[in-house]
Amino acid sequence: MSKYNHLLSPIRVGNVVLKNRMIASNALPHFLQGPETFPAEPIINHLAYLARNGAAIVTFADWVNPHQRESFNEDGKRFPMFDRNDPSVQNYFSQMADAVHFYGSKISIAMMHFGPNGYGVCAEPPMPKNIGQDMSNGSEIEKYIERLMKGDIGSIKEITEELLMEVVEQHAERAKFYQQMGFDMATIHMAYRWPLAAQFLSPLRNKRIDKYGRSLENRARFPLAICRRIKEVCGKDFLVEVQISGSENGGITLEDTVAFAKMAEGLIDIIQLRAGTDTDSHPTGYNSVEGVHLTLEYAKAIKDSGAKVLVEPIGGYQNPDEIDEYIASGKIDFVGMARAFLCDSDYFKKIYSDRVDDIVPCIRCNKCHVPSMTGPWSSVCSVNPVIGMAHRVKQMVYSPGEPLKVAVIGGGPAGMEAAIVAARRGHNVTLYEKNSYLGGQLRHADFSSFKWPLKKFKDFLANQLKKANVTVMLNTTANPEMIKEGKYNAVIVAVGAEPNIPNIPGVDSAFVRTACSVYGDHVSLGKRVVVVGGAETGTETGMYLAQNGHEVKVLTRQDRLATDATPIHYVESVRNAWASLENFSYITNAKTTRITKGKVIYQDVDGNEQTIECDDIVLSGGMNALSNEAIAFFGTANRFFMVGDCEKVGCVQSSIRSAFGAASQL
């Protein structure tokens, strides 16, 4: 029997029995859905994957307001739309429910309604189209709030009570449809102030003076009407879950949330507790501390109040030891999870067999959420290479043949992953690393406090090398002759990349350092440091130096920092982090033209030459693939692969996937 008896224990909710306490919140890789008007097979397979991976409840998201399917390329309109009136389409929803039920799990339909076109909780300006794209300076949000304060109501009108009742019925009708398709429950999105129900709950958005505004009782009237009507139409055994923000800065208070939970008794079965913003509900290393969960406080407050609803915090929960203790001590009833299920395909199996050390840690990059606001939403997982490919991975990964002797050159993330996968497939693997340590470009995480999720992943890979019985040769620079003499059957080269040195006069001076060289050696730098290059690496390096007492100024040629970082949650987390550092500043649209002793000269946005005095200069100009060094190993073994940055400079996600793909061919 597993030691996690509380986490794995079944629970009865009315007449519905849930197999354990883990709920897979709505986190669908949107790119799995093509132009079909029915749920595509990859979508169904992904939901079945979540059920197989242990979720007691699997959540599928849907819009409620009836409108036509929008163009894929329009901002914010990349979610699947289905023709539910077509009986053949309905068959696919039934298949979806059956696939989840096959593993003993329940399936919930998560419903979001943003109000009829042109209407909101109050009269207000329309939301900027690009509000989710530029989170680095908040300019669009600030302009929007300024218009609100000035009373510029624009084209958004206050929704009438008649229309509100229509919205209530739309929720109930949609819930009934999914119940007929075999779904077990509905999840209503009332968080972050954006869905209509959330707009009513939040005093930051709700300025009404009628029976739907001012007091909490009035603000909760419409959200509770939705839940009440769903219960009336679908019956008491059709469970209702709501997602709400436990507290907001200047808005909903924790006392409000506790009172709402009591009001909801008999109408809501489970209340999922999120943070006040979607950024804080998707924590990264910047806005969280390991082992500290913001939403746990919300859950405990509701439990202590005696409210007769089951509570489910969400946001960064992955450690089963912590979760089991929270349930055992009565602080929570369930735990909501999204990234935890995505980053490890065997999460449940490892919990059940007490193999917690083998659970792949989430690095909190949030690429599974929205990796790009301009390109395709190809939601991926940086640490799980098969996410998004579960429907075809069996055809792509062959069964291993006879055991081979395999050499892996390089101990960065790509090299470690390739070695682990090859060893697990039964091969005899030796990994060569020229340094005295493993990790490659992830080494910097050892020195930067806000990169603790990445450090956990680096250390996890190193530990898995040991468990896979990979022979690791540190302080060993492999060369083609060595590999030839070793008579290896296959060689996987993962020698990485080297810093790109921009063509700037003075860049080769002794007082100029590269970003990767200052981690763990910041004491060798003077007080005043200029970082040339403000992409994600340069920005993080500047923050690291500022946290260690240096006065830092970052120069970037772009119009904002960290343009290459994952948008929305990640970028906003970075922005909030650097805003708290008084000794961190930056200049945008700055082209560095030359470097001299103690000075950086740059051209500003108007073309004028400016000078910054400093003690040291740090370069962050990207990386160059060590392709030639890798190609030199061709011919040293029968099979040859290049993976990670030496093949193409990328990120953790691209490195892990390329390594997995190569090793899976052996």
C-alpha positions in Angstrom: 0.0 0.0 0.0 1.3 3.5 -0.9 2.1 5.8 2.0 0.0 8.5 0.3 -3.3 7.1 1.6 -5.0 10.4 2.0 -4.1 11.7 -1.5 -5.1 8.4 -3.1 -8.2 7.8 -1.0 -11.6 7.8 -2.7 -14.2 10.4 -1.6 -18.0 10.4 -1.9 -19.6 13.7 -3.1 -23.3 13.2 -2.8 -23.9 10.0 -4.8 -20.8 10.4 -6.9 -17.6 8.5 -5.9 -14.3 10.1 -7.0 -11.3 7.7 -7.1 -8.8 10.0 -5.4 -8.2 13.6 -4.5 -6.4 14.8 -7.7 -8.3 17.0 -10.2 -6.9 17.8 -13.6 -7.9 21.4 -14.3 -8.6 22.6 -17.8 -5.2 22.8 -19.5 -5.7 21.8 -23.1 -3.0 22.0 -25.7 -5.0 24.1 -28.1 -3.0 23.1 -31.2 -4.2 19.5 -31.0 -7.5 20.7 -32.4 -7.6 21.3 -36.2 -10.4 22.8 -38.3 -12.8 20.0 -37.5 -16.2 20.9 -36.1 -15.9 18.0 -33.7 -13.3 17.1 -31.1 -10.3 15.8 -32.9 -8.8 12.4 -31.9 -5.7 14.0 -30.4 -7.9 16.0 -28.0 -9.7 12.8 -26.9 -6.4 11.0 -26.5 -5.0 13.8 -24.4 -8.0 13.8 -22.0 -7.7 10.0 -21.8 -4.0 10.5 -21.0 -4.9 12.7 -18.0 -7.3 10.1 -16.7 -4.8 7.3 -17.2 -2.2 9.5 -15.3 -4.4 9.4 -12.2 -6.8 12.4 -12.3 -10.1 11.7 -10.5 -11.7 14.5 -12.5 -10.6 15.5 -16.0 -11.7 18.9 -17.2 -12.5 19.9 -20.8 -12.9 23.7 -21.5 -15.6 25.2 -23.6 -17.1 28.6 -24.4 -20.7 29.2 -23.5 -21.9 32.2 -25.5 -23.2 30.9 -28.8 -21.3 32.3 -31.8 -19.6 31.0 -34.9 -16.2 29.5 -35.0 -13.6 32.3 -35.4 -10.5 32.5 -37.6 -7.5 30.7 -36.0 -5.3 33.7 -36.5 -7.5 36.3 -34.7 -6.2 37.5 -31.3 -7.6 35.4 -28.5 -9.8 33.2 -30.7 -7.8 30.0 -31.0 -10.0 27.9 -28.9 -12.0 25.1 -30.5 -15.6 25.7 -31.5 -17.9 22.8 -32.2 -21.1 22.2 -34.1 -23.0 20.6 -31.2 -26.3 20.4 -33.1 -24.8 17.8 -35.5 -25.6 14.3 -34.1 -22.3 13.0 -35.7 -20.4 15.7 -33.7 -22.2 14.6 -30.6 -20.8 11.1 -31.1 -17.3 12.5 -30.5 -18.3 14.1 -27.2 -19.7 10.7 -26.1 -16.4 9.1 -27.1 -14.5 11.8 -25.1 -16.6 10.9 -22.0 -16.1 7.2 -22.6 -12.4 7.5 -22.9 -12.1 9.3 -19.6 -14.5 6.9 -17.9 -12.5 3.9 -19.1 -9.9 4.8 -16.5 -12.4 5.2 -13.7 -12.3 9.0 -13.8 -15.1 11.6 -14.1 -15.2 14.3 -16.8 -16.2 17.9 -16.3 -17.1 20.6 -18.7 -15.4 23.9 -17.8 -17.6 26.8 -19.0 -16.5 30.4 -19.6 -18.9 33.1 -20.7 -17.6 36.6 -21.3 -21.0 38.2 -21.8 -23.1 38.9 -24.9 -21.2 41.0 -27.5 -21.0 44.6 -26.4 -22.1 44.0 -22.8 -20.3 43.7 -19.5 -21.0 43.9 -15.8 -20.8 47.7 -16.2 -20.4 50.2 -19.0 -16.7 50.4 -19.8 -14.2 50.7 -22.6 -13.7 47.7 -24.8 -10.6 45.6 -23.8 -7.5 46.3 -25.9 -7.0 43.6 -28.5 -3.3 43.2 -27.5 -3.8 43.3 -23.8 -2.2 39.8 -23.4 0.7 40.4 -25.8 2.8 43.1 -24.1 3.0 42.5 -20.4 6.4 44.0 -19.9 5.4 47.5 -19.2 1.6 47.2 -18.7 1.1 50.2 -21.1 -2.2 48.9 -22.6 -3.6 47.9 -19.3 -2.7 51.2 -17.7 -4.4 53.1 -20.6 -7.5 50.9 -20.2 -7.7 51.6 -16.5 -7.2 55.3 -17.2 -10.2 55.3 -19.5 -12.3 53.5 -16.9 -11.4 56.1 -14.3 -12.3 59.0 -16.6 -15.7 57.5 -17.3 -15.0 56.7 -20.9 -17.5 53.9 -21.4 -16.7 53.3 -25.0 -18.9 50.7 -26.6 -19.4 48.3 -23.7 -22.8 48.6 -22.1 -24.1 47.5 -18.8 -25.8 44.1 -19.2 -29.5 44.1 -18.3 -31.2 41.7 -16.0 -33.1 40.2 -18.9 -29.8 39.4 -20.7 -28.4 38.0 -17.4 -31.2 35.5 -17.2 -30.4 34.5 -20.8 -26.8 33.9 -19.8 -28.0 31.8 -16.8 -30.1 29.7 -19.2 -27.2 29.3 -21.6 -25.1 27.8 -18.9 -27.8 25.4 -17.9 -28.5 24.4 -21.5 -24.8 23.8 -22.2 -24.4 21.8 -18.9 -27.5 19.7 -19.9 -26.0 19.0 -23.3 -22.8 17.7 -21.9 -24.7 15.7 -19.3 -26.5 14.0 -22.1 -23.1 13.3 -23.8 -22.0 11.5 -20.6 -20.2 14.2 -18.7 -20.4 14.0 -14.9 -20.1 17.7 -13.8 -19.6 21.3 -14.8 -16.9 23.7 -13.8 -17.8 27.4 -13.9 -14.9 29.9 -14.5 -15.4 32.8 -12.1 -11.7 33.9 -11.5 -9.4 36.7 -12.6 -12.2 39.3 -13.2 -12.5 38.4 -16.9 -15.5 35.9 -17.3 -18.8 37.6 -16.8 -19.5 35.8 -13.5 -16.1 36.9 -12.2 -16.8 40.5 -13.3 -19.9 40.4 -11.0 -18.0 38.9 -8.0 -15.2 41.4 -8.1 -15.7 44.9 -6.7 -12.9 46.0 -8.9 -15.2 45.5 -11.9 -18.6 45.5 -10.4 -19.7 49.1 -9.8 -23.4 48.5 -10.2 -25.9 50.1 -7.8 -28.8 47.7 -8.4 -29.5 44.3 -6.8 -26.4 42.9 -8.6 -23.9 45.3 -7.1 -22.3 46.8 -4.0 -22.7 44.1 -1.3 -21.2 40.6 -1.6 -24.7 39.2 -1.4 -25.7 41.2 -4.5 -22.4 40.6 -6.4 -22.8 36.8 -5.8 -26.5 36.8 -7.0 -25.7 36.2 -10.7 -22.9 33.7 -10.2 -25.0 31.7 -7.8 -28.0 31.8 -10.1 -25.9 30.0 -12.7 -25.1 27.2 -10.2 -28.6 27.0 -9.0 -30.1 26.7 -12.5 -27.6 24.0 -13.5 -28.6 21.9 -10.4 -32.3 22.4 -11.3 -31.8 21.3 -14.9 -29.2 18.5 -14.4 -30.1 17.3 -10.9 -28.2 17.1 -7.6 -25.9 14.3 -8.8 -24.5 16.4 -11.6 -21.6 18.0 -9.7 -20.9 21.7 -9.9 -17.4 23.2 -9.3 -16.5 26.9 -9.5 -13.1 28.5 -10.0 -12.7 31.7 -8.1 -9.9 34.0 -7.0 -9.4 33.7 -3.3 -8.4 37.3 -2.9 -7.6 40.3 -5.1 -5.4 43.3 -4.5 -8.0 45.9 -3.7 -10.9 43.6 -4.7 -12.3 40.4 -3.3 -11.0 39.7 0.2 -10.5 36.3 1.8 -13.4 37.1 4.1 -15.6 37.6 0.9 -14.4 34.2 -0.4 -15.3 32.5 2.9 -18.7 34.1 2.9 -19.3 33.2 -0.7 -18.5 29.6 0.1 -21.2 29.6 2.8 -23.7 31.2 0.4 -23.0 28.5 -2.1 -23.9 25.5 0.1 -26.2 23.2 -1.7 -25.4 24.9 -5.1 -21.7 24.2 -5.4 -20.0 20.9 -4.6 -16.3 21.9 -5.1 -14.7 25.3 -5.0 -11.4 25.7 -6.8 -9.3 28.4 -5.2 -7.0 30.4 -7.5 -4.9 33.5 -6.9 -6.1 37.0 -7.6 -4.5 37.1 -11.0 -3.8 34.4 -13.6 -0.1 35.2 -13.3 0.0 34.3 -9.6 -2.1 31.2 -10.3 0.6 30.0 -12.7 3.6 30.6 -10.4 7.2 30.6 -11.7 10.4 30.9 -9.7 10.0 34.6 -9.7 6.7 34.8 -7.9 6.9 31.8 -5.6 8.9 30.1 -3.0 9.4 26.3 -3.0 6.9 24.7 -0.6 4.9 27.9 -0.1 1.4 27.9 -1.7 -0.6 31.1 -1.8 -3.9 29.3 -2.3 -3.4 27.0 0.7 -4.3 29.9 3.0 -7.6 30.4 1.2 -8.5 26.7 1.5 -7.7 26.5 5.2 -9.9 29.6 5.9 -12.9 28.0 4.2 -12.4 24.7 6.0 -12.0 26.5 9.3 -15.2 28.4 8.7 -17.3 25.2 8.6 -18.7 25.9 5.1 -20.2 22.8 3.6 -18.3 22.8 0.3 -15.2 20.8 -0.7 -12.1 22.9 -1.3 -9.5 22.5 -4.0 -6.5 24.9 -4.1 -4.5 25.1 -7.3 -1.3 26.7 -8.4 2.1 25.0 -8.3 1.2 21.8 -6.4 3.3 18.8 -7.3 4.9 17.4 -4.2 2.8 14.4 -3.0 4.3 14.5 0.5 3.0 18.1 0.9 -0.4 17.4 -0.7 -1.0 14.3 1.4 -0.2 16.2 4.6 -2.6 19.0 3.6 -5.4 16.5 3.1 -4.6 14.5 6.3 -4.6 17.7 8.4 -8.0 18.8 7.0 -6.7 21.9 5.2 -7.9 20.8 1.8 -10.2 18.1 0.3 -8.7 18.0 -3.3 -5.8 19.5 -5.1 -6.2 21.1 -8.5 -3.3 20.3 -10.9 -2.5 21.1 -14.5 1.3 21.3 -15.0 2.0 18.4 -12.6 0.1 16.0 -14.8 1.6 17.4 -18.0 5.3 17.2 -17.0 5.3 13.6 -16.0 3.3 11.0 -18.0 3.6 8.6 -15.1 2.9 10.9 -12.2 0.1 8.8 -10.6 2.0 5.5 -11.1 5.1 7.0 -9.4 3.0 8.2 -6.4 1.3 4.8 -6.1 4.6 3.0 -6.1 6.3 5.4 -3.8 8.8 6.6 -6.5 8.5 10.3 -5.7 12.2 10.9 -6.5 11.4 9.9 -10.0 8.7 12.5 -10.6 9.8 14.9 -13.2 9.8 18.4 -11.7 8.0 21.2 -13.5 10.3 24.1 -14.3 7.4 26.6 -14.4 8.2 28.0 -17.8 4.4 28.1 -18.7 5.0 27.1 -22.3 2.2 24.6 -21.8 -0.2 27.6 -21.4 0.4 30.2 -24.1 3.9 29.8 -25.7 3.3 32.6 -28.2 0.8 35.4 -28.8 1.8 35.8 -32.5 2.5 32.3 -33.8 0.7 29.0 -33.5 -0.4 28.0 -30.0 1.8 24.9 -30.1 1.5 24.3 -26.4 4.4 22.1 -25.3 6.0 20.9 -22.1 9.7 21.7 -21.6 10.4 18.6 -19.6 8.0 16.0 -21.1 8.8 15.5 -24.7 5.7 13.5 -25.6 3.1 16.2 -24.6 1.1 17.0 -27.7 2.2 13.8 -29.4 0.5 11.2 -27.2 -1.7 10.3 -30.2 1.2 9.4 -32.4 4.1 8.6 -30.1 3.6 4.9 -30.4 4.1 5.1 -34.2 7.1 7.4 -33.8 9.0 5.5 -31.1 10.2 2.0 -32.1 10.8 -0.9 -29.7 14.5 -1.1 -28.8 16.6 -3.6 -30.6 19.6 -5.5 -29.3 21.6 -3.7 -26.6 24.1 -1.2 -28.1 27.2 0.5 -26.8 26.3 4.2 -26.8 28.5 7.3 -26.2 27.0 10.6 -25.3 29.2 13.7 -25.7 28.1 16.5 -23.3 26.5 16.6 -19.9 24.0 19.4 -20.4 20.2 18.8 -20.4 20.2 17.3 -23.9 23.1 15.0 -23.2 21.7 13.8 -19.9 18.2 13.2 -21.3 19.6 11.3 -24.3 21.8 9.1 -22.0 18.8 8.4 -19.6 16.4 7.4 -22.4 19.0 5.3 -24.1 19.9 3.5 -20.9 16.3 2.9 -20.1 15.9 1.3 -23.5 18.5 -1.3 -22.4 21.7 0.1 -23.9 25.1 0.4 -22.3 25.7 4.2 -22.1 28.8 6.3 -21.3 28.4 10.0 -21.0 31.5 12.3 -21.4 31.6 15.8 -19.9 34.6 18.0 -20.1 33.7 20.0 -16.9 33.8 18.8 -13.3 30.0 19.2 -13.1 26.8 18.3 -15.0 24.2 20.7 -16.3 25.7 22.6 -19.1 23.8 25.9 -19.6 21.6 25.0 -16.6 24.5 25.4 -14.3 23.6 29.0 -13.6 20.5 27.9 -11.7 22.8 26.8 -8.9 23.5 30.5 -8.2 20.3 32.3 -8.9 17.6 32.0 -6.2 14.6 32.6 -8.6 15.7 29.8 -10.8 15.1 27.1 -8.2 12.6 25.2 -10.4 15.3 24.9 -13.1 17.9 23.7 -10.5 15.5 21.0 -9.3 15.2 19.8 -12.9 19.0 19.8 -13.4 19.5 17.9 -10.2 16.7 15.5 -11.2 18.4 14.6 -14.5 21.7 14.0 -12.7 20.0 11.7 -10.2 18.3 9.8 -13.0 21.6 9.2 -14.7 22.7 7.3 -11.6 19.5 5.3 -11.4 19.8 4.4 -15.1 23.3 3.1 -14.5 24.9 5.5 -17.0 28.7 5.7 -16.7 29.5 9.4 -16.3 33.0 10.5 -17.2 33.5 14.0 -15.7 36.6 16.1 -16.5 36.9 14.2 -19.7 37.1 16.0 -23.1 36.0 13.4 -25.7 37.5 13.5 -29.1 36.7 11.5 -32.3 39.8 9.2 -31.8 38.6 8.3 -28.3 35.2 7.4 -29.5 36.5 5.3 -32.4 38.8 3.4 -30.1 35.9 2.8 -27.8 34.1 0.9 -30.6 30.7 2.4 -29.9 27.7 1.4 -31.9 26.1 4.9 -31.6 27.3 8.3 -30.7 24.9 11.1 -29.6 26.7 14.5 -29.6 25.3 17.2 -27.3 28.2 19.6 -27.0 26.0 22.7 -26.9 26.8 26.2 -27.9 29.1 29.1 -27.0 28.4 32.8 -26.3 28.0 34.9 -29.4 30.4 37.9 -29.2 28.8 40.9 -31.1 30.9 42.9 -33.4 31.3 46.0 -31.1 34.5 47.9 -30.9 36.2 47.2 -27.5 34.2 44.0 -26.9 37.4 42.0 -26.4 38.6 44.1 -23.5 39.5 42.4 -20.2 36.7 44.1 -18.3 34.1 42.6 -20.6 32.5 39.3 -19.5 29.9 37.0 -20.9 26.6 36.4 -19.1 27.3 32.7 -18.5 30.7 33.5 -16.9 29.5 35.7 -14.1 27.2 33.2 -12.3 28.9 32.2 -9.1 31.6 34.8 -9.7 29.7 38.1 -9.3 32.1 39.2 -6.5 34.8 39.7 -9.2 32.7 42.5 -10.7 32.6 46.1 -9.7 29.7 47.9 -8.2 28.3 49.3 -11.4 27.5 46.8 -14.1 26.1 47.3 -17.6 24.5 44.3 -19.3 24.5 44.6 -23.1 21.6 42.5 -24.4 18.2 42.5 -22.9 16.6 39.2 -24.0 15.6 36.7 -21.4 19.2 35.7 -20.5 20.4 39.2 -20.3 17.5 40.3 -18.2 17.8 37.4 -15.8 21.6 37.9 -15.5 21.0 41.6 -14.6 18.4 40.6 -12.0 20.9 38.0 -10.5 23.6 40.7 -10.3 21.1 43.2 -8.8 20.0 40.7 -6.2 23.7 40.3 -5.2 24.2 44.1 -4.6 25.4 45.4 -8.0 23.9 48.5 -9.6 22.7 47.1 -12.9 21.6 48.7 -16.1 20.5 46.6 -19.0 20.7 47.8 -22.6 18.4 46.3 -25.2 17.8 47.1 -28.9 14.2 46.0 -28.5 11.3 48.1 -27.2 11.0 46.0 -24.1 13.0 43.4 -22.1 12.8 39.7 -22.5 11.0 39.7 -25.8 11.9 36.0 -26.3 10.3 34.9 -23.0 7.0 33.1 -22.8 4.3 35.8 -22.8 1.6 36.6 -20.3 2.5 34.8 -17.0 6.2 34.5 -17.4 6.9 37.9 -18.8 4.7 39.6 -16.2 6.4 37.6 -13.4 9.8 38.8 -14.7 8.5 42.4 -14.9 7.1 42.2 -11.3 10.4 40.8 -10.1 12.7 43.5 -11.6 10.3 46.2 -10.5 11.1 45.3 -6.9 14.8 45.8 -7.4 15.7 49.5 -6.9 19.3 48.8 -8.2 18.0 47.3 -11.5 17.2 49.6 -14.5 17.1 49.3 -18.2 17.1 51.3 -21.4 15.2 50.1 -24.5 15.8 50.9 -28.2 19.5 51.3 -27.3 22.1 50.2 -29.9 25.5 49.7 -28.3 28.1 51.2 -30.6 31.4 50.8 -28.7 33.0 49.9 -25.4 35.9 51.7 -23.7 37.4 51.4 -20.2 34.6 52.2 -17.8 32.2 53.3 -20.4 29.5 51.9 -22.7 28.5 54.2 -25.6 25.1 53.6 -27.3 22.7 55.2 -29.7 19.3 56.0 -28.3 15.9 55.8 -30.0 16.4 59.3 -31.5 19.8 58.4 -32.9 21.7 60.5 -30.4 24.9 59.1 -28.8 24.8 58.5 -25.1 27.4 57.3 -22.5 27.0 55.1 -19.4 29.9 54.9 -16.9 30.4 51.6 -15.3 33.0 49.3 -13.6 32.3 46.1 -15.6 30.4 45.1 -18.7 28.5 41.8 -19.3 27.6 40.6 -22.8 24.4 38.7 -23.5 24.2 38.5 -27.3 22.8 35.0 -27.7 24.6 31.7 -28.5 26.3 30.1 -31.5 25.8 26.4 -32.0 29.0 24.3 -31.8 27.9 22.5 -35.0 31.4 21.9 -36.5 32.7 20.4 -33.2 29.7 18.1 -33.2 30.0 17.1 -36.9 33.6 16.1 -36.2 32.3 13.0 -34.5 30.6 11.7 -37.6 32.0 8.4 -38.6 33.1 7.4 -35.2 30.2 5.0 -34.8 27.6 3.3 -37.0 24.9 5.7 -35.7 25.4 9.4 -35.3 23.1 12.0 -33.8 23.3 15.7 -33.0 21.0 16.9 -30.3 20.3 20.1 -28.3 22.0 23.4 -28.9 24.8 22.0 -31.1 22.2 21.1 -33.7 20.2 24.3 -33.3 20.3 26.8 -30.5 17.1 26.6 -28.6 15.8 26.1 -25.0 15.2 23.4 -22.5 12.1 22.2 -24.4 13.8 21.9 -27.8 16.9 20.2 -26.2 14.9 17.6 -24.3 12.7 16.8 -27.2 15.6 16.4 -29.7 17.4 14.2 -27.2 14.4 12.0 -26.6 13.8 11.7 -30.3 17.4 10.6 -31.0 17.6 8.1 -28.1 14.2 6.7 -29.0 15.7 5.5 -32.4 18.2 3.2 -30.7 
